[in-house]
Amino acid sequence: MAFIAGATFQMGVEREDLQRLQKFFEIQDPRFFDPEIPKHTVTVSSFYLDKRLVTNAQFEKFARENPSWQANRIAAQFHNGHYLEHWKANGAPPEQAKHPVVNVSWYAAVAYCQWKGKRLPTEAEWEYAAKGGLNGIFPWGDEAADQKMANYAGSKIGTTTAVAGYPANGYGLFDMAGNAWEYLADEWTPYRSDAQTNPIAGGDYFASGDSYQLVTTRRVIRGGSWGGEPVNLWVEYRDSHAPNNAKDFVGFRCAKPAAK
């Protein structure tokens, strides 16, 4: 895991930023950027974040030790029918052992992180970490996205690739843009304008026990994927999925607070 020192930073964008962003990403309608408005001040405490997305091999070990999360045993309310559909006989394809695990639900991601003594990162933690100490458009700065920097639609690969196959950002974090979207702890809600400290939209359901299994609201996803456009790789870009929505372009990584 990478240690990320706590800090105060600015999340979101102002409306006066939209013309510049529309031009950069070739977006015609400024309403496209509404989820990222307004800019607001956020403070995060120090935390650790996995340097890499959780892989098929790692998730396979979890599923073996926790049979209720195997594809043929998972409870119906925790997935959408596509859970681990790319696996065979509860095993990951050997050639994809080091690829990020996808076709998992938010519930399974939370369960995995708890099993590791960790948790999902919050949206604020993820965005601050994705910036890598910079204040650029992408984790690597303002240089345009290309196939050397991330696995996205422009790479024309059409599926996941092994984790850590592209350059890390300034905090030593891999695939913070592209390869697979990442489930986060937060509920999908509009940004608030007031200053906040360690915000978690929708409440701290993921912290311990099985309370996360009661969640039904959409969860934030970040980072873009192998099928995403450059705008999806933008460190500010926000999207969401239902917590049971296992898809072949969404995975996760884990976080944990730093000892005080």
C-alpha positions in Angstrom: 0.0 0.0 0.0 1.1 3.6 -0.5 1.0 6.1 2.4 -1.0 9.2 1.6 -0.4 12.1 4.0 -3.5 13.9 5.1 -4.2 17.3 3.5 -6.8 19.9 2.6 -7.6 20.3 -1.1 -10.2 21.5 -3.6 -12.7 19.0 -5.0 -14.9 19.7 -8.0 -15.0 22.6 -10.5 -16.5 26.0 -10.8 -18.9 26.9 -13.6 -16.3 29.3 -15.0 -14.1 26.3 -15.6 -16.6 24.6 -17.9 -15.6 26.3 -21.2 -12.0 25.2 -20.8 -13.1 21.6 -20.0 -15.6 21.5 -22.9 -12.9 22.5 -25.3 -10.3 20.1 -23.9 -12.6 17.1 -23.9 -14.7 18.1 -26.9 -18.0 18.1 -24.9 -20.7 20.2 -26.4 -23.2 20.4 -23.5 -21.9 22.1 -20.3 -24.5 20.2 -18.3 -22.3 17.1 -18.8 -20.1 18.5 -16.0 -22.9 19.1 -13.5 -21.9 16.2 -11.1 -18.5 17.9 -10.6 -19.9 21.2 -9.5 -19.3 23.1 -7.1 -15.7 23.3 -6.1 -15.4 22.8 -2.4 -12.8 22.4 0.3 -12.2 18.9 1.7 -9.8 17.7 4.3 -8.7 14.1 4.5 -6.8 12.4 7.2 -3.7 10.3 6.4 -4.5 6.9 4.9 -3.1 4.0 3.0 -4.3 2.9 -0.5 -3.5 -0.2 -2.4 -1.0 0.5 -5.1 -2.7 -1.8 -7.5 -6.3 -2.8 -8.3 -7.3 -6.1 -6.7 -6.6 -8.9 -9.1 -8.4 -12.1 -10.2 -5.8 -14.2 -8.3 -6.3 -12.2 -5.1 -10.1 -12.3 -5.3 -10.0 -16.1 -6.1 -8.2 -16.7 -2.7 -10.9 -14.6 -1.0 -13.7 -16.6 -2.6 -12.1 -19.9 -1.7 -11.9 -18.9 1.9 -15.3 -17.3 1.9 -17.6 -19.7 -0.1 -20.7 -17.4 0.2 -19.0 -15.1 -2.2 -18.4 -17.7 -4.9 -20.3 -17.3 -8.1 -22.5 -20.3 -7.5 -23.3 -19.4 -3.9 -23.6 -15.7 -3.7 -27.0 -14.4 -2.5 -29.2 -13.1 -5.3 -29.5 -9.6 -3.8 -25.8 -9.1 -4.0 -25.4 -9.3 -7.8 -27.1 -8.8 -11.1 -26.6 -12.1 -12.8 -23.1 -11.3 -14.2 -21.1 -11.9 -11.1 -17.7 -13.5 -12.0 -19.2 -14.7 -15.3 -15.8 -14.6 -16.9 -14.5 -17.3 -14.4 -14.9 -21.0 -14.8 -15.8 -23.4 -11.9 -15.1 -20.6 -9.4 -11.6 -20.1 -10.7 -10.1 -17.1 -12.5 -8.8 -17.7 -16.0 -5.0 -18.4 -15.6 -4.0 -15.9 -18.3 -5.9 -13.2 -16.4 -4.6 -13.9 -12.9 -2.9 -10.5 -12.7 -5.7 -8.6 -14.4 -8.0 -6.6 -12.1 -11.0 -8.6 -10.9 -14.2 -7.3 -12.6 -17.7 -8.6 -12.8 -17.9 -8.1 -9.0 -20.6 -6.1 -7.1 -20.0 -3.3 -4.6 -21.1 -5.7 -1.9 -18.4 -8.2 -2.8 -15.8 -5.4 -3.0 -16.7 -4.3 0.6 -16.6 -7.9 1.8 -13.1 -8.5 0.3 -11.7 -5.3 1.8 -13.1 -6.3 5.2 -11.5 -9.7 4.9 -8.2 -8.0 4.4 -8.7 -5.7 7.4 -9.2 -2.8 5.1 -12.2 -0.9 3.5 -13.1 0.8 0.3 -11.6 4.3 -0.1 -13.9 7.3 0.1 -14.5 9.5 -2.9 -12.4 12.3 -1.3 -9.5 9.9 -0.5 -9.6 8.5 -4.0 -9.5 11.8 -5.8 -6.7 13.2 -3.7 -4.7 10.1 -4.2 -5.4 10.1 -8.0 -3.9 13.5 -8.3 -0.5 12.1 -7.2 0.6 15.4 -5.7 -0.2 17.3 -8.9 -3.2 19.4 -9.8 -3.5 18.2 -13.4 -6.3 16.9 -15.5 -5.0 13.3 -15.3 -3.0 11.4 -12.7 0.1 12.1 -14.8 -0.7 15.8 -15.3 -2.1 17.8 -18.2 -0.6 15.8 -21.1 -3.3 14.3 -23.3 -4.3 10.7 -22.7 -2.5 8.2 -25.0 -2.0 4.4 -25.1 1.4 4.7 -23.3 -0.3 6.2 -20.2 -3.4 4.1 -19.7 -5.7 1.3 -20.9 -8.7 3.1 -22.3 -10.8 3.1 -25.5 -8.0 4.9 -27.4 -5.7 2.0 -26.6 -7.9 -0.3 -28.7 -7.3 -3.3 -26.4 -10.9 -3.9 -25.6 -10.5 -5.6 -22.2 -8.5 -5.4 -19.0 -4.8 -5.7 -18.9 -2.4 -6.8 -16.1 -2.3 -4.3 -13.2 0.7 -2.0 -13.0 1.3 -2.2 -16.7 1.3 1.6 -17.1 3.3 4.2 -15.2 2.4 5.0 -11.6 1.4 8.4 -10.5 3.3 10.6 -8.1 2.2 8.5 -5.1 3.2 5.2 -6.6 -0.4 4.3 -7.5 -1.1 2.3 -10.7 -4.2 2.4 -13.0 -5.8 5.4 -11.3 -6.9 6.1 -14.8 -8.2 3.4 -17.1 -8.1 -0.4 -17.0 -11.1 -0.8 -14.6 -13.4 1.7 -12.9 -13.2 1.5 -9.1 -16.0 1.2 -6.6 -15.8 3.7 -3.7 -17.5 3.8 -0.4 -19.7 6.8 -1.0 -23.4 7.0 -2.1 -23.9 8.8 -5.4 -25.1 12.3 -4.3 -24.5 15.9 -5.6 -21.6 17.7 -4.1 -22.1 20.0 -1.1 -20.6 23.5 -1.2 -19.4 23.7 2.4 -16.0 22.7 3.7 -15.9 19.1 4.9 -13.5 16.7 6.8 -13.4 13.0 5.8 -16.7 13.1 4.1 -18.6 9.8 3.2 -21.8 10.5 1.3 -24.6 8.3 2.6 -23.0 7.3 5.8 -20.3 5.0 7.1 -22.0 1.8 6.2 -18.8 0.0 5.1 -16.8 0.5 8.3 -17.6 -2.8 10.1 -19.8 -5.8 10.3 -22.6 -6.6 7.8 -24.3 -3.2 7.8 -23.1 -2.6 4.2 -25.4 -5.4 3.1 -28.4 -3.1 3.8 -27.2 -0.5 1.2 -29.4 -0.2 -1.8 -28.5 3.3 -3.2 -26.1 3.9 -6.0 -22.3 4.0 -5.3 -19.7 6.2 -6.8 -17.2 4.8 -9.3 -14.1 6.6 -10.4 -11.1 6.3 -12.8 -12.5 5.1 -16.1 -11.8 1.8 -17.8 -10.5 0.0 -20.9 -13.7 1.2 -22.6 -13.7 4.8 -21.4 -13.0 8.0 -23.2 -10.4 10.5 -22.1 -13.0 12.5 -20.1 -13.6 9.4 -17.9 -9.9 9.4 -17.0 -10.1 12.9 -15.7 -9.3 12.8 -12.0 -12.5 14.9 -11.2 -14.9 12.8 -13.3 -17.6 11.1 -11.3 -20.0 8.2 -12.2 -22.0 5.6 -10.3 -23.4 2.1 -10.3 -26.0 0.3 -8.4 -24.3 -1.8 -5.6 -25.4 -5.1 -7.2 -24.2 -4.1 -10.7 -21.4 -6.4 -11.6 -19.9 -5.4 -14.9 -16.7 -6.4 -16.9 -15.3 -2.9 -16.6 -15.6 -2.2 -12.8 -13.2 -3.4 -10.1 -11.8 -1.9 -6.9 -8.8 -1.4 -4.6 -8.8 -1.1 -0.8 -7.8 1.6 1.7 -7.2 1.8 5.4 -6.6 4.7 7.8 -3.2 5.5 9.0 -2.5 4.9 12.6 -2.9 8.0 14.8 
